[in-house]
Amino acid sequence: MTPNDDKISTFQLGVFIFNTIFGIGILSLPSSLTKAAENDGWILCIISGLLCILFIYLMCYVGQKYSQYGLVGTLKKLFGRFIGSVMILPVIVYFMFFAGIEM
């Protein structure tokens, strides 16, 4: 950022929101998991970690295959114009909700 520029870019805002949500999730997960599962929380942590790795691998694979379209374009390409548009709405609501909480 330049000294006279008091605005952040879209990329900077996206990284800030992602890091905030990710950080809050990392910090609150052990406490929530301990309250819910008590002594078996470590098993849930391992299972959820493996599921996350699987989903991240699938997202990276699809992202590389359709890298020129972006998220919205990829969903529209894979699922059609209407269903792809409907599928992006929960993602938008999710990020707006957590961005609102964190702000």
N, CA, C and O atoms as CSV, one atom per row, in Angstrom:
chain,resi,resn,atom,element,x,y,z
A,1,MET,N,N,0.829,-1.178,0.000
A,1,MET,CA,C,0.000,0.000,0.000
A,1,MET,C,C,0.876,1.244,0.000
A,1,MET,O,O,1.899,1.297,0.683
A,2,THR,N,N,0.478,2.211,-0.747
A,2,THR,CA,C,1.196,3.478,-0.774
A,2,THR,C,C,0.788,4.323,0.430
A,2,THR,O,O,-0.289,4.105,0.985
A,3,PRO,N,N,1.626,5.292,0.856
A,3,PRO,CA,C,1.320,6.072,2.057
A,3,PRO,C,C,-0.003,6.844,1.990
A,3,PRO,O,O,-0.668,6.987,3.016
A,4,ASN,N,N,-0.401,7.342,0.826
A,4,ASN,CA,C,-1.619,8.134,0.709
A,4,ASN,C,C,-2.837,7.293,0.351
A,4,ASN,O,O,-3.931,7.831,0.184
A,5,ASP,N,N,-2.663,6.012,0.233
A,5,ASP,CA,C,-3.759,5.131,-0.157
A,5,ASP,C,C,-4.341,4.480,1.096
A,5,ASP,O,O,-3.710,3.607,1.693
A,6,ASP,N,N,-5.541,4.902,1.496
A,6,ASP,CA,C,-6.143,4.357,2.704
A,6,ASP,C,C,-7.187,3.290,2.407
A,6,ASP,O,O,-8.006,2.965,3.266
A,7,LYS,N,N,-7.161,2.749,1.204
A,7,LYS,CA,C,-8.106,1.713,0.824
A,7,LYS,C,C,-7.376,0.381,0.706
A,7,LYS,O,O,-6.193,0.328,0.369
A,8,ILE,N,N,-8.113,-0.700,0.993
A,8,ILE,CA,C,-7.529,-2.021,0.797
A,8,ILE,C,C,-8.110,-2.616,-0.478
A,8,ILE,O,O,-9.234,-2.306,-0.875
A,9,SER,N,N,-7.333,-3.461,-1.097
A,9,SER,CA,C,-7.780,-4.073,-2.349
A,9,SER,C,C,-8.739,-5.220,-2.056
A,9,SER,O,O,-8.880,-5.657,-0.914
A,10,THR,N,N,-9.387,-5.692,-3.099
A,10,THR,CA,C,-10.297,-6.824,-2.962
A,10,THR,C,C,-9.544,-8.059,-2.487
A,10,THR,O,O,-10.042,-8.814,-1.652
A,11,PHE,N,N,-8.347,-8.260,-3.019
A,11,PHE,CA,C,-7.532,-9.405,-2.614
A,11,PHE,C,C,-7.171,-9.320,-1.133
A,11,PHE,O,O,-7.247,-10.318,-0.416
A,12,GLN,N,N,-6.777,-8.128,-0.673
A,12,GLN,CA,C,-6.422,-7.956,0.725
A,12,GLN,C,C,-7.618,-8.211,1.638
A,12,GLN,O,O,-7.466,-8.812,2.701
A,13,LEU,N,N,-8.792,-7.765,1.237
A,13,LEU,CA,C,-9.999,-8.011,2.025
A,13,LEU,C,C,-10.307,-9.503,2.085
A,13,LEU,O,O,-10.648,-10.026,3.146
A,14,GLY,N,N,-10.189,-10.185,0.954
A,14,GLY,CA,C,-10.439,-11.625,0.926
A,14,GLY,C,C,-9.483,-12.388,1.824
A,14,GLY,O,O,-9.897,-13.289,2.554
A,15,VAL,N,N,-8.199,-12.031,1.773
A,15,VAL,CA,C,-7.208,-12.704,2.616
A,15,VAL,C,C,-7.485,-12.420,4.091
A,15,VAL,O,O,-7.367,-13.311,4.932
A,16,PHE,N,N,-7.852,-11.180,4.400
A,16,PHE,CA,C,-8.164,-10.824,5.785
A,16,PHE,C,C,-9.350,-11.625,6.314
A,16,PHE,O,O,-9.291,-12.170,7.416
A,17,ILE,N,N,-10.415,-11.699,5.539
A,17,ILE,CA,C,-11.605,-12.435,5.968
A,17,ILE,C,C,-11.285,-13.923,6.128
A,17,ILE,O,O,-11.689,-14.545,7.110
A,18,PHE,N,N,-10.557,-14.490,5.161
A,18,PHE,CA,C,-10.197,-15.905,5.248
A,18,PHE,C,C,-9.357,-16.177,6.488
A,18,PHE,O,O,-9.640,-17.120,7.227
A,19,ASN,N,N,-8.344,-15.381,6.725
A,19,ASN,CA,C,-7.470,-15.598,7.883
A,19,ASN,C,C,-8.214,-15.424,9.199
A,19,ASN,O,O,-7.947,-16.142,10.162
A,20,THR,N,N,-9.134,-14.486,9.247
A,20,THR,CA,C,-9.904,-14.275,10.474
A,20,THR,C,C,-10.792,-15.469,10.772
A,20,THR,O,O,-10.808,-15.975,11.894
A,21,ILE,N,N,-11.527,-15.917,9.770
A,21,ILE,CA,C,-12.417,-17.065,9.960
A,21,ILE,C,C,-11.617,-18.318,10.276
A,21,ILE,O,O,-11.992,-19.091,11.158
A,22,PHE,N,N,-10.526,-18.523,9.568
A,22,PHE,CA,C,-9.677,-19.685,9.793
A,22,PHE,C,C,-9.081,-19.645,11.203
A,22,PHE,O,O,-9.050,-20.667,11.888
A,23,GLY,N,N,-8.614,-18.488,11.634
A,23,GLY,CA,C,-8.019,-18.346,12.959
A,23,GLY,C,C,-9.016,-18.591,14.069
A,23,GLY,O,O,-8.696,-19.255,15.055
A,24,ILE,N,N,-10.222,-18.063,13.925
A,24,ILE,CA,C,-11.247,-18.274,14.937
A,24,ILE,C,C,-11.623,-19.753,15.008
A,24,ILE,O,O,-11.833,-20.289,16.096
A,25,GLY,N,N,-11.707,-20.406,13.862
A,25,GLY,CA,C,-12.019,-21.833,13.847
A,25,GLY,C,C,-10.953,-22.655,14.536
A,25,GLY,O,O,-11.265,-23.580,15.286
A,26,ILE,N,N,-9.696,-22.326,14.288
A,26,ILE,CA,C,-8.591,-23.063,14.901
A,26,ILE,C,C,-8.588,-22.865,16.417
A,26,ILE,O,O,-8.338,-23.807,17.169
A,27,LEU,N,N,-8.869,-21.631,16.864
A,27,LEU,CA,C,-8.806,-21.351,18.294
A,27,LEU,C,C,-10.001,-21.907,19.068
A,27,LEU,O,O,-9.868,-22.263,20.239
A,28,SER,N,N,-11.166,-21.983,18.422
A,28,SER,CA,C,-12.357,-22.426,19.143
A,28,SER,C,C,-12.635,-23.923,18.991
A,28,SER,O,O,-13.439,-24.466,19.749
A,29,LEU,N,N,-12.011,-24.594,18.054
A,29,LEU,CA,C,-12.280,-26.019,17.820
A,29,LEU,C,C,-11.981,-26.904,19.031
A,29,LEU,O,O,-12.840,-27.700,19.409
A,30,PRO,N,N,-10.816,-26.805,19.650
A,30,PRO,CA,C,-10.553,-27.719,20.781
A,30,PRO,C,C,-11.557,-27.565,21.919
A,30,PRO,O,O,-11.976,-28.556,22.517
A,31,SER,N,N,-11.939,-26.345,22.216
A,31,SER,CA,C,-12.901,-26.122,23.300
A,31,SER,C,C,-14.266,-26.713,22.958
A,31,SER,O,O,-14.868,-27.401,23.781
A,32,SER,N,N,-14.752,-26.450,21.756
A,32,SER,CA,C,-16.054,-26.984,21.336
A,32,SER,C,C,-16.030,-28.508,21.272
A,32,SER,O,O,-16.988,-29.172,21.668
A,33,LEU,N,N,-14.938,-29.045,20.775
A,33,LEU,CA,C,-14.814,-30.496,20.642
A,33,LEU,C,C,-14.770,-31.175,22.007
A,33,LEU,O,O,-15.364,-32.238,22.187
A,34,THR,N,N,-14.083,-30.584,22.955
A,34,THR,CA,C,-14.002,-31.155,24.293
A,34,THR,C,C,-15.360,-31.146,24.987
A,34,THR,O,O,-15.716,-32.098,25.682
A,35,LYS,N,N,-16.115,-30.068,24.795
A,35,LYS,CA,C,-17.442,-29.994,25.402
A,35,LYS,C,C,-18.398,-31.024,24.797
A,35,LYS,O,O,-19.215,-31.607,25.509
A,36,ALA,N,N,-18.296,-31.245,23.491
A,36,ALA,CA,C,-19.233,-32.143,22.809
A,36,ALA,C,C,-18.873,-33.615,22.977
A,36,ALA,O,O,-19.748,-34.438,23.243
A,37,ALA,N,N,-17.597,-33.952,22.824
A,37,ALA,CA,C,-17.214,-35.363,22.770
A,37,ALA,C,C,-16.430,-35.844,23.989
A,37,ALA,O,O,-16.160,-37.039,24.113
A,38,GLU,N,N,-16.072,-34.955,24.869
A,38,GLU,CA,C,-15.308,-35.268,26.067
A,38,GLU,C,C,-14.008,-35.994,25.729
A,38,GLU,O,O,-13.166,-35.421,25.039
A,39,ASN,N,N,-13.811,-37.222,26.183
A,39,ASN,CA,C,-12.529,-37.908,26.004
A,39,ASN,C,C,-12.304,-38.437,24.586
A,39,ASN,O,O,-11.170,-38.742,24.216
A,40,ASP,N,N,-13.360,-38.549,23.796
A,40,ASP,CA,C,-13.215,-39.082,22.443
A,40,ASP,C,C,-13.021,-37.984,21.401
A,40,ASP,O,O,-13.154,-38.239,20.205
A,41,GLY,N,N,-12.719,-36.801,21.829
A,41,GLY,CA,C,-12.557,-35.677,20.910
A,41,GLY,C,C,-11.402,-35.855,19.939
A,41,GLY,O,O,-11.470,-35.370,18.810
A,42,TRP,N,N,-10.353,-36.534,20.349
A,42,TRP,CA,C,-9.207,-36.714,19.470
A,42,TRP,C,C,-9.563,-37.569,18.256
A,42,TRP,O,O,-9.012,-37.368,17.174
A,43,ILE,N,N,-10.492,-38.533,18.432
A,43,ILE,CA,C,-10.915,-39.374,17.304
A,43,ILE,C,C,-11.654,-38.518,16.275
A,43,ILE,O,O,-11.419,-38.642,15.073
A,44,LEU,N,N,-12.542,-37.656,16.750
A,44,LEU,CA,C,-13.262,-36.759,15.841
A,44,LEU,C,C,-12.320,-35.806,15.132
A,44,LEU,O,O,-12.525,-35.470,13.966
A,45,CYS,N,N,-11.287,-35.371,15.837
A,45,CYS,CA,C,-10.299,-34.471,15.230
A,45,CYS,C,C,-9.578,-35.163,14.069
A,45,CYS,O,O,-9.379,-34.560,13.015
A,46,ILE,N,N,-9.199,-36.392,14.256
A,46,ILE,CA,C,-8.505,-37.132,13.196
A,46,ILE,C,C,-9.439,-37.389,12.016
A,46,ILE,O,O,-9.049,-37.191,10.866
A,47,ILE,N,N,-10.669,-37.828,12.288
A,47,ILE,CA,C,-11.622,-38.109,11.213
A,47,ILE,C,C,-11.952,-36.842,10.440
A,47,ILE,O,O,-11.972,-36.851,9.209
A,48,SER,N,N,-12.210,-35.757,11.152
A,48,SER,CA,C,-12.536,-34.512,10.450
A,48,SER,C,C,-11.331,-33.982,9.675
A,48,SER,O,O,-11.492,-33.398,8.603
A,49,GLY,N,N,-10.133,-34.180,10.208
A,49,GLY,CA,C,-8.934,-33.770,9.482
A,49,GLY,C,C,-8.770,-34.541,8.177
A,49,GLY,O,O,-8.427,-33.959,7.148
A,50,LEU,N,N,-9.015,-35.848,8.218
A,50,LEU,CA,C,-8.914,-36.657,6.999
A,50,LEU,C,C,-9.985,-36.267,5.977
A,50,LEU,O,O,-9.714,-36.217,4.777
A,51,LEU,N,N,-11.201,-35.992,6.457
A,51,LEU,CA,C,-12.259,-35.540,5.539
A,51,LEU,C,C,-11.908,-34.186,4.910
A,51,LEU,O,O,-12.157,-33.955,3.727
A,52,CYS,N,N,-11.330,-33.307,5.714
A,52,CYS,CA,C,-10.916,-32.004,5.182
A,52,CYS,C,C,-9.841,-32.168,4.111
A,52,CYS,O,O,-9.874,-31.491,3.084
A,53,ILE,N,N,-8.899,-33.060,4.351
A,53,ILE,CA,C,-7.850,-33.296,3.355
A,53,ILE,C,C,-8.467,-33.809,2.056
A,53,ILE,O,O,-8.072,-33.374,0.974
A,54,LEU,N,N,-9.425,-34.723,2.146
A,54,LEU,CA,C,-10.096,-35.251,0.960
A,54,LEU,C,C,-10.818,-34.132,0.200
A,54,LEU,O,O,-10.675,-34.015,-1.017
A,55,PHE,N,N,-11.589,-33.315,0.915
A,55,PHE,CA,C,-12.328,-32.238,0.255
A,55,PHE,C,C,-11.390,-31.190,-0.335
A,55,PHE,O,O,-11.663,-30.663,-1.413
A,56,ILE,N,N,-10.301,-30.882,0.343
A,56,ILE,CA,C,-9.334,-29.920,-0.201
A,56,ILE,C,C,-8.697,-30.470,-1.459
A,56,ILE,O,O,-8.487,-29.731,-2.421
A,57,TYR,N,N,-8.383,-31.770,-1.468
A,57,TYR,CA,C,-7.820,-32.390,-2.665
A,57,TYR,C,C,-8.804,-32.289,-3.836
A,57,TYR,O,O,-8.412,-31.940,-4.950
A,58,LEU,N,N,-10.079,-32.596,-3.581
A,58,LEU,CA,C,-11.090,-32.510,-4.640
A,58,LEU,C,C,-11.263,-31.071,-5.141
A,58,LEU,O,O,-11.390,-30.835,-6.343
A,59,MET,N,N,-11.266,-30.113,-4.203
A,59,MET,CA,C,-11.400,-28.718,-4.615
A,59,MET,C,C,-10.204,-28.255,-5.435
A,59,MET,O,O,-10.365,-27.518,-6.408
A,60,CYS,N,N,-9.007,-28.683,-5.048
A,60,CYS,CA,C,-7.812,-28.312,-5.809
A,60,CYS,C,C,-7.836,-28.934,-7.204
A,60,CYS,O,O,-7.459,-28.289,-8.182
A,61,TYR,N,N,-8.279,-30.183,-7.290
A,61,TYR,CA,C,-8.357,-30.861,-8.584
A,61,TYR,C,C,-9.324,-30.136,-9.525
A,61,TYR,O,O,-8.996,-29.862,-10.679
A,62,VAL,N,N,-10.511,-29.833,-9.014
A,62,VAL,CA,C,-11.513,-29.122,-9.825
A,62,VAL,C,C,-11.021,-27.712,-10.135
A,62,VAL,O,O,-11.222,-27.213,-11.242
A,63,GLY,N,N,-10.375,-27.067,-9.157
A,63,GLY,CA,C,-9.853,-25.718,-9.369
A,63,GLY,C,C,-8.789,-25.669,-10.447
A,63,GLY,O,O,-8.745,-24.717,-11.227
A,64,GLN,N,N,-7.928,-26.678,-10.507
A,64,GLN,CA,C,-6.908,-26.728,-11.549
A,64,GLN,C,C,-7.522,-27.004,-12.915
A,64,GLN,O,O,-7.090,-26.446,-13.923
A,65,LYS,N,N,-8.526,-27.864,-12.941
A,65,LYS,CA,C,-9.155,-28.223,-14.210
A,65,LYS,C,C,-9.923,-27.051,-14.811
A,65,LYS,O,O,-9.918,-26.864,-16.027
A,66,TYR,N,N,-10.585,-26.258,-13.959
A,66,TYR,CA,C,-11.386,-25.124,-14.420
A,66,TYR,C,C,-10.839,-23.810,-13.874
A,66,TYR,O,O,-11.611,-22.956,-13.439
A,67,SER,N,N,-9.528,-23.637,-13.891
A,67,SER,CA,C,-8.907,-22.467,-13.274
A,67,SER,C,C,-9.278,-21.149,-13.952
A,67,SER,O,O,-9.217,-20.100,-13.311
A,68,GLN,N,N,-9.652,-21.172,-15.202
A,68,GLN,CA,C,-9.955,-19.936,-15.913
A,68,GLN,C,C,-11.346,-19.392,-15.594
A,68,GLN,O,O,-11.653,-18.269,-15.993
A,69,TYR,N,N,-12.199,-20.140,-14.892
A,69,TYR,CA,C,-13.581,-19.728,-14.655
A,69,TYR,C,C,-13.822,-19.079,-13.297
A,69,TYR,O,O,-14.764,-18.296,-13.177
A,70,GLY,N,N,-13.035,-19.357,-12.284
A,70,GLY,CA,C,-13.318,-18.877,-10.943
A,70,GLY,C,C,-14.385,-19.750,-10.289
A,70,GLY,O,O,-14.881,-20.697,-10.900
A,71,LEU,N,N,-14.737,-19.426,-9.035
A,71,LEU,CA,C,-15.677,-20.263,-8.291
A,71,LEU,C,C,-17.071,-20.242,-8.903
A,71,LEU,O,O,-17.661,-21.296,-9.140
A,72,VAL,N,N,-17.594,-19.064,-9.157
A,72,VAL,CA,C,-18.955,-18.951,-9.707
A,72,VAL,C,C,-19.021,-19.561,-11.101
A,72,VAL,O,O,-19.956,-20.300,-11.411
A,73,GLY,N,N,-18.050,-19.263,-11.932
A,73,GLY,CA,C,-18.021,-19.811,-13.278
A,73,GLY,C,C,-17.881,-21.320,-13.295
A,73,GLY,O,O,-18.488,-21.999,-14.123
A,74,THR,N,N,-17.080,-21.844,-12.377
A,74,THR,CA,C,-16.904,-23.290,-12.295
A,74,THR,C,C,-18.210,-23.977,-11.896
A,74,THR,O,O,-18.585,-24.988,-12.488
A,75,LEU,N,N,-18.901,-23.432,-10.896
A,75,LEU,CA,C,-20.182,-24.022,-10.494
A,75,LEU,C,C,-21.201,-23.960,-11.627
A,75,LEU,O,O,-21.952,-24.912,-11.841
A,76,LYS,N,N,-21.231,-22.846,-12.353
A,76,LYS,CA,C,-22.160,-22.738,-13.484
A,76,LYS,C,C,-21.777,-23.703,-14.593
A,76,LYS,O,O,-22.654,-24.261,-15.253
A,77,LYS,N,N,-20.484,-23.909,-14.811
A,77,LYS,CA,C,-20.017,-24.834,-15.851
A,77,LYS,C,C,-20.344,-26.290,-15.480
A,77,LYS,O,O,-20.755,-27.071,-16.337
A,78,LEU,N,N,-20.163,-26.645,-14.217
A,78,LEU,CA,C,-20.377,-28.026,-13.799
A,78,LEU,C,C,-21.847,-28.376,-13.604
A,78,LEU,O,O,-22.266,-29.490,-13.921
A,79,PHE,N,N,-22.643,-27.426,-13.079
A,79,PHE,CA,C,-24.009,-27.746,-12.694
A,79,PHE,C,C,-25.076,-27.003,-13.492
A,79,PHE,O,O,-26.266,-27.177,-13.230
A,80,GLY,N,N,-24.680,-26.191,-14.446
A,80,GLY,CA,C,-25.648,-25.417,-15.207
A,80,GLY,C,C,-25.822,-24.029,-14.627
A,80,GLY,O,O,-25.413,-23.761,-13.497
A,81,ARG,N,N,-26.431,-23.148,-15.404
A,81,ARG,CA,C,-26.527,-21.745,-15.004
A,81,ARG,C,C,-27.388,-21.551,-13.753
A,81,ARG,O,O,-26.975,-20.852,-12.827
A,82,PHE,N,N,-28.560,-22.149,-13.712
A,82,PHE,CA,C,-29.466,-21.940,-12.588
A,82,PHE,C,C,-28.966,-22.622,-11.316
A,82,PHE,O,O,-28.859,-21.980,-10.271
A,83,ILE,N,N,-28.662,-23.904,-11.396
A,83,ILE,CA,C,-28.236,-24.654,-10.211
A,83,ILE,C,C,-26.895,-24.132,-9.701
A,83,ILE,O,O,-26.684,-24.057,-8.490
A,84,GLY,N,N,-25.992,-23.773,-10.604
A,84,GLY,CA,C,-24.718,-23.196,-10.190
A,84,GLY,C,C,-24.898,-21.889,-9.440
A,84,GLY,O,O,-24.197,-21.626,-8.463
A,85,SER,N,N,-25.851,-21.057,-9.905
A,85,SER,CA,C,-26.133,-19.797,-9.209
A,85,SER,C,C,-26.746,-20.041,-7.836
A,85,SER,O,O,-26.440,-19.332,-6.878
A,86,VAL,N,N,-27.603,-21.037,-7.745
A,86,VAL,CA,C,-28.222,-21.361,-6.459
A,86,VAL,C,C,-27.175,-21.927,-5.500
A,86,VAL,O,O,-27.238,-21.661,-4.300
A,87,MET,N,N,-26.218,-22.698,-6.003
A,87,MET,CA,C,-25.199,-23.306,-5.153
A,87,MET,C,C,-24.223,-22.282,-4.589
A,87,MET,O,O,-23.628,-22.521,-3.538
A,88,ILE,N,N,-24.044,-21.155,-5.255
A,88,ILE,CA,C,-23.109,-20.150,-4.760
A,88,ILE,C,C,-23.729,-19.314,-3.642
A,88,ILE,O,O,-23.001,-18.705,-2.858
A,89,LEU,N,N,-25.059,-19.275,-3.554
A,89,LEU,CA,C,-25.721,-18.463,-2.533
A,89,LEU,C,C,-25.335,-18.849,-1.101
A,89,LEU,O,O,-25.056,-17.954,-0.303
A,90,PRO,N,N,-25.304,-20.138,-0.735
A,90,PRO,CA,C,-24.867,-20.472,0.635
A,90,PRO,C,C,-23.427,-20.042,0.918
A,90,PRO,O,O,-23.109,-19.665,2.046
A,91,VAL,N,N,-22.571,-20.093,-0.072
A,91,VAL,CA,C,-21.180,-19.666,0.113
A,91,VAL,C,C,-21.138,-18.166,0.399
A,91,VAL,O,O,-20.418,-17.719,1.292
A,92,ILE,N,N,-21.906,-17.399,-0.357
A,92,ILE,CA,C,-21.946,-15.953,-0.157
A,92,ILE,C,C,-22.515,-15.625,1.225
A,92,ILE,O,O,-21.969,-14.783,1.939
A,93,VAL,N,N,-23.601,-16.285,1.597
A,93,VAL,CA,C,-24.216,-16.035,2.905
A,93,VAL,C,C,-23.249,-16.430,4.021
A,93,VAL,O,O,-23.130,-15.717,5.018
A,94,TYR,N,N,-22.565,-17.550,3.862
A,94,TYR,CA,C,-21.595,-18.013,4.865
A,94,TYR,C,C,-20.515,-16.965,5.097
A,94,TYR,O,O,-20.247,-16.588,6.238
A,95,PHE,N,N,-19.891,-16.490,4.006
A,95,PHE,CA,C,-18.809,-15.522,4.159
A,95,PHE,C,C,-19.313,-14.179,4.668
A,95,PHE,O,O,-18.619,-13.518,5.440
A,96,MET,N,N,-20.497,-13.765,4.254
A,96,MET,CA,C,-21.040,-12.509,4.760
A,96,MET,C,C,-21.368,-12.625,6.246
A,96,MET,O,O,-21.126,-11.684,7.001
A,97,PHE,N,N,-21.911,-13.756,6.676
A,97,PHE,CA,C,-22.250,-13.966,8.078
A,97,PHE,C,C,-20.999,-13.915,8.954
A,97,PHE,O,O,-20.960,-13.180,9.941
A,98,PHE,N,N,-19.981,-14.692,8.597
A,98,PHE,CA,C,-18.783,-14.718,9.408
A,98,PHE,C,C,-17.971,-13.428,9.299
A,98,PHE,O,O,-17.328,-13.020,10.266
A,99,ALA,N,N,-17.995,-12.794,8.150
A,99,ALA,CA,C,-17.328,-11.496,8.036
A,99,ALA,C,C,-18.028,-10.474,8.926
A,99,ALA,O,O,-17.367,-9.651,9.558
A,100,GLY,N,N,-19.353,-10.518,8.982
A,100,GLY,CA,C,-20.094,-9.618,9.856
A,100,GLY,C,C,-19.803,-9.872,11.319
A,100,GLY,O,O,-19.677,-8.928,12.100
A,101,ILE,N,N,-19.695,-11.126,11.700
A,101,ILE,CA,C,-19.384,-11.466,13.087
A,101,ILE,C,C,-17.983,-10.967,13.454
A,101,ILE,O,O,-17.776,-10.413,14.533
A,102,GLU,N,N,-17.039,-11.167,12.557
A,102,GLU,CA,C,-15.651,-10.812,12.853
A,102,GLU,C,C,-15.407,-9.308,12.803
A,102,GLU,O,O,-14.538,-8.794,13.508
A,103,MET,N,N,-16.160,-8.613,11.983
A,103,MET,CA,C,-15.963,-7.161,11.879
A,103,MET,C,C,-16.521,-6.497,13.110
A,103,MET,O,O,-16.461,-5.274,13.232
